[in-house]
Amino acid sequence: MRDFLNDVIPVVVTYNAEIKVLDDLLNSLQLFDKVQLVDNGSNSVAELKELCSKYANLAASFLPANVGLAEAQNLAVDSITTNDACTFIILFDQDSVPVENCIEVLYNYANQLKSEGIKLGAIGPALVDSFLDSRFGFIKNGKRFYKEEAENNIFECDGINSSGSLIPLGVWQDLGGNNSSLFIDHVETDWCFRARAAGYECYGTFDALLSHSMGESTIKYWFFGWRTMPDRTPERHYYLFRNSIFLQQQSYVPISWKYKNILKLILTIGYFGVFHRQRVKHISNMYIGLKDGINKRLGVKK
């Protein structure tokens, strides 16, 4: 049996990355045979190229313009499939760092599930927010649950976060990768729902942890219990609302997700449209996103 260090290829996409955090991520991956990095048209790449030169296992490419997270991941995985032999890929955002033996745990569970005859689409770790140091749960049947509620070490869930997701390469190829027209936000939501519609299953585990930034910072608020939401930029709300409306129109998306998504959009409008210091910009981007989503205008924001 191949060791996870040569059977898994990490994929990292960057865009104006914070060098210190990215260095922590690349350092945690330095024992892998290969790491594939794609820079998505950052404003200045000199410092990034200097950092990349430190890691002998890093294959880096630098796009001239931002093509979006979805397409950048597609391009990175495409470059792997033509040159390397591996069974799994694992996706990372630039602001994520696996905690201790996160990847090995995911790899072992993935092989266990496959040996049991399960059509595994992806398995992901529990997220630890890098701002609040709080752990996020997984969604199962439209409801979020946490470690103390988990009956098993690994469990089926509706979908998982893109960063930290371990995916069999053959499944990625079968689904045709990401829907690149989504650009960013809900890219993994769409992928997971398409995977489940094709007969694959998504799993999560609290035995593997990933330190991950959920936004520019994190807002903690009370709504029938304390909750958190990312403090996104106005432009990110354009993509979030547009792509939410896109998913609302897709038959492979569960009804339970659609109902919860509508509630989240309403709460987002309520907070960012009333209390945020940039509320005018947020509302404007949300409105344009809703309109473009209804009219099926995808791709990069015009």
Secondary structure, DSSP 8 states (H G I E B T S, - for coil): ---HHHHEEEEEEESS--HHHHHHHHHHTTTSS-EEEEE---S--HHHHHHHTT-TTEEEEE-SS---HHHHHHHHHHHHHTT---SEEEEEETTEEEETTHHHHHHHHHHHHHHTT--EEEEEEEEEETTT--B--EEETTEEE-GGG-SSSEEEESB--STT-EEEHHHHHHHTS--GGG-SSSHHHHHHHHHHHTT-EEEEEEEEEEEE--SSSEEEEESSSEEEEE---HHHHHHHHHHHHHHHT-TTS-HHHHHHHHHHHHHHHHHHTTTSTTHHHHHHHHHHHHHHHHTT--SS--
